[in-house]
Amino acid sequence: MARLARAEVFQPTEVATVHLCARVVRRCFLFGDDPVTKKNFDHRKIWIEEQIKLQAAQKG
């Protein structure tokens, strides 16, 4: 079954808290420790948090 479009899930006037997955394409890790490469990607949290704040300020 296909997923619902975001426009059908969230109302335009609704403030929503959404979940951001910690793993992305090709099983690469966005945050935390990658068990395959043994690298830590926690530095990305700061960048993403800044981007979310920037987008929220610009787009409300």
N, CA, C and O atoms as a CHARMM CRD file, in Angstrom:
* protein
*
  240
    1    1 MET  N      0.83800  -1.18200   0.00000 PROA 1      0.00000
    2    1 MET  CA     0.00000   0.00000   0.00000 PROA 1      0.00000
    3    1 MET  C      0.88300   1.24600   0.00000 PROA 1      0.00000
    4    1 MET  O      1.87100   1.32200   0.73100 PROA 1      0.00000
    5    2 ALA  N      0.52000   2.20200  -0.81400 PROA 2      0.00000
    6    2 ALA  CA     1.29100   3.43700  -0.91200 PROA 2      0.00000
    7    2 ALA  C      1.09900   4.29500   0.33100 PROA 2      0.00000
    8    2 ALA  O      0.05500   4.24900   0.98100 PROA 2      0.00000
    9    3 ARG  N      2.11800   5.07000   0.64700 PROA 3      0.00000
   10    3 ARG  CA     2.01700   5.99000   1.78700 PROA 3      0.00000
   11    3 ARG  C      1.17200   7.19500   1.42000 PROA 3      0.00000
   12    3 ARG  O      1.05900   7.56200   0.25000 PROA 3      0.00000
   13    4 LEU  N      0.58600   7.79900   2.43200 PROA 4      0.00000
   14    4 LEU  CA    -0.19100   9.01700   2.21400 PROA 4      0.00000
   15    4 LEU  C      0.75100  10.19000   1.95800 PROA 4      0.00000
   16    4 LEU  O      1.85800  10.23900   2.49400 PROA 4      0.00000
   17    5 ALA  N      0.30700  11.11300   1.14900 PROA 5      0.00000
   18    5 ALA  CA     1.08000  12.32900   0.91400 PROA 5      0.00000
   19    5 ALA  C      1.11700  13.15800   2.18900 PROA 5      0.00000
   20    5 ALA  O      0.16800  13.12600   2.97200 PROA 5      0.00000
   21    6 ARG  N      2.19200  13.89400   2.40900 PROA 6      0.00000
   22    6 ARG  CA     2.30300  14.72600   3.60800 PROA 6      0.00000
   23    6 ARG  C      1.14700  15.71200   3.71900 PROA 6      0.00000
   24    6 ARG  O      0.70200  16.03300   4.82100 PROA 6      0.00000
   25    7 ALA  N      0.66600  16.18900   2.58300 PROA 7      0.00000
   26    7 ALA  CA    -0.45700  17.12500   2.59400 PROA 7      0.00000
   27    7 ALA  C     -1.71800  16.46500   3.15400 PROA 7      0.00000
   28    7 ALA  O     -2.59900  17.15300   3.66900 PROA 7      0.00000
   29    8 GLU  N     -1.80700  15.15400   3.05900 PROA 8      0.00000
   30    8 GLU  CA    -2.95300  14.43600   3.59800 PROA 8      0.00000
   31    8 GLU  C     -2.75900  14.09300   5.07900 PROA 8      0.00000
   32    8 GLU  O     -3.73200  13.84400   5.79100 PROA 8      0.00000
   33    9 VAL  N     -1.52500  14.08200   5.53300 PROA 9      0.00000
   34    9 VAL  CA    -1.22500  13.70300   6.91200 PROA 9      0.00000
   35    9 VAL  C     -1.21600  14.92100   7.83300 PROA 9      0.00000
   36    9 VAL  O     -1.75900  14.87000   8.93600 PROA 9      0.00000
   37   10 PHE  N     -0.60500  16.00700   7.38800 PROA 10     0.00000
   38   10 PHE  CA    -0.46400  17.21500   8.20000 PROA 10     0.00000
   39   10 PHE  C     -1.31200  18.34100   7.62500 PROA 10     0.00000
   40   10 PHE  O     -1.34800  18.54900   6.41200 PROA 10     0.00000
   41   11 GLN  N     -1.98100  19.05000   8.49400 PROA 11     0.00000
   42   11 GLN  CA    -2.73500  20.22400   8.08700 PROA 11     0.00000
   43   11 GLN  C     -1.76700  21.39600   7.93100 PROA 11     0.00000
   44   11 GLN  O     -0.79800  21.47700   8.68500 PROA 11     0.00000
   45   12 PRO  N     -1.99200  22.30800   6.97800 PROA 12     0.00000
   46   12 PRO  CA    -1.08100  23.44000   6.77800 PROA 12     0.00000
   47   12 PRO  C     -0.92000  24.33000   8.01100 PROA 12     0.00000
   48   12 PRO  O      0.12400  24.95600   8.19500 PROA 12     0.00000
   49   13 THR  N     -1.93900  24.38400   8.84300 PROA 13     0.00000
   50   13 THR  CA    -1.87200  25.23200  10.03500 PROA 13     0.00000
   51   13 THR  C     -1.36500  24.48800  11.26600 PROA 13     0.00000
   52   13 THR  O     -1.22000  25.08100  12.33500 PROA 13     0.00000
   53   14 GLU  N     -1.10100  23.21600  11.12500 PROA 14     0.00000
   54   14 GLU  CA    -0.69200  22.36600  12.24000 PROA 14     0.00000
   55   14 GLU  C      0.82200  22.43400  12.45900 PROA 14     0.00000
   56   14 GLU  O      1.60100  22.37900  11.50700 PROA 14     0.00000
   57   15 VAL  N      1.22000  22.55200  13.71300 PROA 15     0.00000
   58   15 VAL  CA     2.64300  22.46800  14.06400 PROA 15     0.00000
   59   15 VAL  C      2.91800  21.00800  14.37100 PROA 15     0.00000
   60   15 VAL  O      2.23300  20.40400  15.19600 PROA 15     0.00000
   61   16 ALA  N      3.91800  20.43900  13.71000 PROA 16     0.00000
   62   16 ALA  CA     4.17100  19.00700  13.86400 PROA 16     0.00000
   63   16 ALA  C      5.60700  18.74400  14.29600 PROA 16     0.00000
   64   16 ALA  O      6.53300  19.46900  13.93400 PROA 16     0.00000
   65   17 THR  N      5.75700  17.70800  15.06100 PROA 17     0.00000
   66   17 THR  CA     7.07800  17.19500  15.39900 PROA 17     0.00000
   67   17 THR  C      7.22500  15.90400  14.62500 PROA 17     0.00000
   68   17 THR  O      6.37200  15.02000  14.71000 PROA 17     0.00000
   69   18 VAL  N      8.30200  15.79400  13.87200 PROA 18     0.00000
   70   18 VAL  CA     8.49100  14.62200  13.02400 PROA 18     0.00000
   71   18 VAL  C      9.74800  13.87400  13.43300 PROA 18     0.00000
   72   18 VAL  O     10.60500  14.41300  14.13400 PROA 18     0.00000
   73   19 HSD  N      9.84700  12.65800  12.99900 PROA 19     0.00000
   74   19 HSD  CA    10.98300  11.80400  13.32200 PROA 19     0.00000
   75   19 HSD  C     11.98400  11.83800  12.17400 PROA 19     0.00000
   76   19 HSD  O     11.60400  11.68900  11.01300 PROA 19     0.00000
   77   20 LEU  N     13.24000  12.03000  12.49000 PROA 20     0.00000
   78   20 LEU  CA    14.30400  12.00800  11.49400 PROA 20     0.00000
   79   20 LEU  C     15.06800  10.71300  11.66000 PROA 20     0.00000
   80   20 LEU  O     15.60000  10.43800  12.73500 PROA 20     0.00000
   81   21 CYS  N     15.12700   9.92200  10.62000 PROA 21     0.00000
   82   21 CYS  CA    15.81000   8.62400  10.71300 PROA 21     0.00000
   83   21 CYS  C     17.31100   8.81900  10.87500 PROA 21     0.00000
   84   21 CYS  O     17.89500   9.73800  10.30200 PROA 21     0.00000
   85   22 ALA  N     17.91700   7.95900  11.64700 PROA 22     0.00000
   86   22 ALA  CA    19.35000   8.04100  11.89500 PROA 22     0.00000
   87   22 ALA  C     20.15100   7.33400  10.80800 PROA 22     0.00000
   88   22 ALA  O     21.37200   7.47500  10.75100 PROA 22     0.00000
   89   23 ARG  N     19.47900   6.57800   9.95000 PROA 23     0.00000
   90   23 ARG  CA    20.18500   5.87700   8.88400 PROA 23     0.00000
   91   23 ARG  C     19.57900   6.29100   7.55500 PROA 23     0.00000
   92   23 ARG  O     18.36000   6.41700   7.43800 PROA 23     0.00000
   93   24 VAL  N     20.41100   6.49800   6.57000 PROA 24     0.00000
   94   24 VAL  CA    19.92500   6.97500   5.28300 PROA 24     0.00000
   95   24 VAL  C     20.25600   5.97100   4.19000 PROA 24     0.00000
   96   24 VAL  O     20.47700   4.79700   4.48600 PROA 24     0.00000
   97   25 VAL  N     20.29600   6.39800   2.94700 PROA 25     0.00000
   98   25 VAL  CA    20.51500   5.49300   1.81300 PROA 25     0.00000
   99   25 VAL  C     21.79700   4.68500   1.96300 PROA 25     0.00000
  100   25 VAL  O     22.75500   5.10500   2.61200 PROA 25     0.00000
  101   26 ARG  N     21.78000   3.54300   1.35600 PROA 26     0.00000
  102   26 ARG  CA    22.91000   2.61100   1.37100 PROA 26     0.00000
  103   26 ARG  C     23.38200   2.26200   2.77200 PROA 26     0.00000
  104   26 ARG  O     24.54900   1.93100   2.98400 PROA 26     0.00000
  105   27 ARG  N     22.45200   2.34200   3.73600 PROA 27     0.00000
  106   27 ARG  CA    22.73000   2.00700   5.13000 PROA 27     0.00000
  107   27 ARG  C     23.82100   2.88100   5.75200 PROA 27     0.00000
  108   27 ARG  O     24.45500   2.48600   6.73000 PROA 27     0.00000
  109   28 CYS  N     24.03300   4.05900   5.18700 PROA 28     0.00000
  110   28 CYS  CA    24.98900   5.00200   5.75400 PROA 28     0.00000
  111   28 CYS  C     24.35700   5.64600   6.98400 PROA 28     0.00000
  112   28 CYS  O     23.14900   5.88100   7.01300 PROA 28     0.00000
  113   29 PHE  N     25.15700   5.92500   7.97900 PROA 29     0.00000
  114   29 PHE  CA    24.64400   6.52400   9.20100 PROA 29     0.00000
  115   29 PHE  C     24.72300   8.04000   9.11000 PROA 29     0.00000
  116   29 PHE  O     25.73000   8.59900   8.67600 PROA 29     0.00000
  117   30 LEU  N     23.65300   8.69300   9.52500 PROA 30     0.00000
  118   30 LEU  CA    23.60500  10.14400   9.53700 PROA 30     0.00000
  119   30 LEU  C     24.19900  10.68000  10.83700 PROA 30     0.00000
  120   30 LEU  O     24.91400  11.68200  10.82800 PROA 30     0.00000
  121   31 PHE  N     23.90500  10.01400  11.95600 PROA 31     0.00000
  122   31 PHE  CA    24.40600  10.38600  13.28200 PROA 31     0.00000
  123   31 PHE  C     24.99500   9.14900  13.95200 PROA 31     0.00000
  124   31 PHE  O     24.73600   8.01500  13.54800 PROA 31     0.00000
  125   32 GLY  N     25.78900   9.39800  14.98000 PROA 32     0.00000
  126   32 GLY  CA    26.26200   8.30800  15.82800 PROA 32     0.00000
  127   32 GLY  C     27.38800   7.50100  15.21600 PROA 32     0.00000
  128   32 GLY  O     28.04100   7.92000  14.26100 PROA 32     0.00000
  129   33 ASP  N     27.59100   6.33800  15.79500 PROA 33     0.00000
  130   33 ASP  CA    28.69100   5.47000  15.38000 PROA 33     0.00000
  131   33 ASP  C     28.23600   4.50600  14.29700 PROA 33     0.00000
  132   33 ASP  O     27.23300   3.80900  14.44800 PROA 33     0.00000
  133   34 ASP  N     28.98600   4.47800  13.20400 PROA 34     0.00000
  134   34 ASP  CA    28.72100   3.53400  12.12600 PROA 34     0.00000
  135   34 ASP  C     29.48700   2.25000  12.45200 PROA 34     0.00000
  136   34 ASP  O     30.71700   2.27100  12.49600 PROA 34     0.00000
  137   35 PRO  N     28.79300   1.14300  12.68100 PROA 35     0.00000
  138   35 PRO  CA    29.49200  -0.08000  13.05500 PROA 35     0.00000
  139   35 PRO  C     30.34700  -0.67000  11.93400 PROA 35     0.00000
  140   35 PRO  O     31.26800  -1.44200  12.20200 PROA 35     0.00000
  141   36 VAL  N     30.05400  -0.31800  10.68900 PROA 36     0.00000
  142   36 VAL  CA    30.81900  -0.86000   9.56500 PROA 36     0.00000
  143   36 VAL  C     32.13000  -0.10900   9.38600 PROA 36     0.00000
  144   36 VAL  O     33.19500  -0.72200   9.31300 PROA 36     0.00000
  145   37 THR  N     32.05600   1.22200   9.31500 PROA 37     0.00000
  146   37 THR  CA    33.26000   2.02700   9.07400 PROA 37     0.00000
  147   37 THR  C     33.97400   2.42300  10.35900 PROA 37     0.00000
  148   37 THR  O     35.11000   2.89700  10.32500 PROA 37     0.00000
  149   38 LYS  N     33.30300   2.22700  11.49700 PROA 38     0.00000
  150   38 LYS  CA    33.84300   2.60300  12.82100 PROA 38     0.00000
  151   38 LYS  C     34.04200   4.11000  12.96000 PROA 38     0.00000
  152   38 LYS  O     34.81900   4.56200  13.80200 PROA 38     0.00000
  153   39 LYS  N     33.33700   4.89100  12.12900 PROA 39     0.00000
  154   39 LYS  CA    33.42300   6.34900  12.21500 PROA 39     0.00000
  155   39 LYS  C     32.25300   6.88500  13.03700 PROA 39     0.00000
  156   39 LYS  O     31.19200   6.26600  13.10900 PROA 39     0.00000
  157   40 ASN  N     32.46700   8.04400  13.65400 PROA 40     0.00000
  158   40 ASN  CA    31.42300   8.70900  14.41400 PROA 40     0.00000
  159   40 ASN  C     30.96500   9.93100  13.62800 PROA 40     0.00000
  160   40 ASN  O     31.78500  10.73100  13.17700 PROA 40     0.00000
  161   41 PHE  N     29.66200  10.07000  13.46800 PROA 41     0.00000
  162   41 PHE  CA    29.10200  11.15100  12.66800 PROA 41     0.00000
  163   41 PHE  C     28.28700  12.12700  13.49800 PROA 41     0.00000
  164   41 PHE  O     27.38800  12.78200  12.97000 PROA 41     0.00000
  165   42 ASP  N     28.58000  12.23700  14.77900 PROA 42     0.00000
  166   42 ASP  CA    27.84300  13.15500  15.64800 PROA 42     0.00000
  167   42 ASP  C     28.03900  14.62200  15.26600 PROA 42     0.00000
  168   42 ASP  O     27.20100  15.46000  15.59800 PROA 42     0.00000
  169   43 HSD  N     29.13100  14.94100  14.57400 PROA 43     0.00000
  170   43 HSD  CA    29.36100  16.33400  14.17300 PROA 43     0.00000
  171   43 HSD  C     28.26500  16.84900  13.24000 PROA 43     0.00000
  172   43 HSD  O     28.06200  18.05800  13.12800 PROA 43     0.00000
  173   44 ARG  N     27.57600  15.95500  12.58600 PROA 44     0.00000
  174   44 ARG  CA    26.49900  16.35500  11.67300 PROA 44     0.00000
  175   44 ARG  C     25.27700  16.88000  12.40700 PROA 44     0.00000
  176   44 ARG  O     24.48200  17.61900  11.82600 PROA 44     0.00000
  177   45 LYS  N     25.11100  16.51200  13.67900 PROA 45     0.00000
  178   45 LYS  CA    23.95200  16.96500  14.45200 PROA 45     0.00000
  179   45 LYS  C     23.90300  18.48200  14.52700 PROA 45     0.00000
  180   45 LYS  O     22.83600  19.07600  14.37700 PROA 45     0.00000
  181   46 ILE  N     25.04400  19.11100  14.75800 PROA 46     0.00000
  182   46 ILE  CA    25.10900  20.57100  14.87100 PROA 46     0.00000
  183   46 ILE  C     24.70700  21.21600  13.55400 PROA 46     0.00000
  184   46 ILE  O     23.92300  22.16400  13.53600 PROA 46     0.00000
  185   47 TRP  N     25.24400  20.70300  12.45400 PROA 47     0.00000
  186   47 TRP  CA    24.94200  21.26500  11.14100 PROA 47     0.00000
  187   47 TRP  C     23.45000  21.12800  10.82400 PROA 47     0.00000
  188   47 TRP  O     22.82700  22.07800  10.35000 PROA 47     0.00000
  189   48 ILE  N     22.88700  19.96600  11.08000 PROA 48     0.00000
  190   48 ILE  CA    21.47900  19.74500  10.76600 PROA 48     0.00000
  191   48 ILE  C     20.58300  20.58600  11.66000 PROA 48     0.00000
  192   48 ILE  O     19.57700  21.12200  11.19500 PROA 48     0.00000
  193   49 GLU  N     20.93400  20.71200  12.94300 PROA 49     0.00000
  194   49 GLU  CA    20.14900  21.55200  13.84900 PROA 49     0.00000
  195   49 GLU  C     20.15200  23.00200  13.37400 PROA 49     0.00000
  196   49 GLU  O     19.11600  23.66600  13.41000 PROA 49     0.00000
  197   50 GLU  N     21.30100  23.49500  12.93100 PROA 50     0.00000
  198   50 GLU  CA    21.39200  24.86400  12.41400 PROA 50     0.00000
  199   50 GLU  C     20.53600  25.02000  11.16500 PROA 50     0.00000
  200   50 GLU  O     19.87300  26.04200  10.99300 PROA 50     0.00000
  201   51 GLN  N     20.54400  24.01400  10.29200 PROA 51     0.00000
  202   51 GLN  CA    19.74900  24.07300   9.06900 PROA 51     0.00000
  203   51 GLN  C     18.25200  24.05900   9.36400 PROA 51     0.00000
  204   51 GLN  O     17.48300  24.76500   8.71100 PROA 51     0.00000
  205   52 ILE  N     17.83500  23.25700  10.34500 PROA 52     0.00000
  206   52 ILE  CA    16.41900  23.22600  10.72500 PROA 52     0.00000
  207   52 ILE  C     15.98800  24.58000  11.27900 PROA 52     0.00000
  208   52 ILE  O     14.91500  25.07600  10.93500 PROA 52     0.00000
  209   53 LYS  N     16.80400  25.17300  12.12300 PROA 53     0.00000
  210   53 LYS  CA    16.48700  26.49900  12.67200 PROA 53     0.00000
  211   53 LYS  C     16.40800  27.54400  11.56200 PROA 53     0.00000
  212   53 LYS  O     15.50600  28.38100  11.55900 PROA 53     0.00000
  213   54 LEU  N     17.34100  27.49600  10.63100 PROA 54     0.00000
  214   54 LEU  CA    17.35900  28.43900   9.52000 PROA 54     0.00000
  215   54 LEU  C     16.09500  28.29800   8.67000 PROA 54     0.00000
  216   54 LEU  O     15.44900  29.29200   8.33900 PROA 54     0.00000
  217   55 GLN  N     15.75200  27.06600   8.32200 PROA 55     0.00000
  218   55 GLN  CA    14.55900  26.84200   7.50800 PROA 55     0.00000
  219   55 GLN  C     13.28400  27.24400   8.24600 PROA 55     0.00000
  220   55 GLN  O     12.36900  27.80400   7.64300 PROA 55     0.00000
  221   56 ALA  N     13.22100  26.96300   9.54000 PROA 56     0.00000
  222   56 ALA  CA    12.04700  27.33900  10.33000 PROA 56     0.00000
  223   56 ALA  C     11.90300  28.85400  10.39200 PROA 56     0.00000
  224   56 ALA  O     10.78900  29.37400  10.33400 PROA 56     0.00000
  225   57 ALA  N     13.02700  29.56900  10.51100 PROA 57     0.00000
  226   57 ALA  CA    12.97900  31.03000  10.57100 PROA 57     0.00000
  227   57 ALA  C     12.54400  31.62700   9.23200 PROA 57     0.00000
  228   57 ALA  O     11.83200  32.63100   9.19700 PROA 57     0.00000
  229   58 GLN  N     12.97000  31.01200   8.14300 PROA 58     0.00000
  230   58 GLN  CA    12.65400  31.53100   6.81500 PROA 58     0.00000
  231   58 GLN  C     11.25800  31.13900   6.34300 PROA 58     0.00000
  232   58 GLN  O     10.59400  31.90000   5.64000 PROA 58     0.00000
  233   59 LYS  N     10.82700  29.96300   6.73000 PROA 59     0.00000
  234   59 LYS  CA     9.56900  29.44700   6.18700 PROA 59     0.00000
  235   59 LYS  C      8.46500  29.31400   7.22300 PROA 59     0.00000
  236   59 LYS  O      7.33300  28.95500   6.90000 PROA 59     0.00000
  237   60 GLY  N      8.80800  29.60600   8.46800 PROA 60     0.00000
  238   60 GLY  CA     7.79800  29.59800   9.52500 PROA 60     0.00000
  239   60 GLY  C      7.34600  28.23000   9.87600 PROA 60     0.00000
  240   60 GLY  O      6.49600  28.06700  10.75200 PROA 60     0.00000
